Amino acid sequence: MSSFEKKEQNLNHLIDKLNSMSLSYSQPNNELEKIKTEKIELANQKKEIEKKNEELMREHKYLKEKIRNLQSAINKSTEMEEKFNQDIEELSQETENLVSEIDKWQM
């Protein structure tokens, strides 16, 4: 379980506990207000974390696609470089053959 999921689970558990509390505990009003304020704060933090998580997931998807595209471009470039090297090798071999033929004709 990821840290985010664990925090979310703990936060949901705490919010559930706060929701289940009733006024029958004979708590002073200021403590009750403090608990309500904390509950609202925790709910807002949860929403903010969820929003940030969604943004990170979108960014992750975008970067993953960008990496895939870059890898594809690298593969194409490597293929072209290999073809170019092969063509150079073939031309070099042909040149050597032509030089050899010219030497035969000059002798």
Order of alpha helices (4+ residues) and beta strands (2+ residues): alpha-alpha
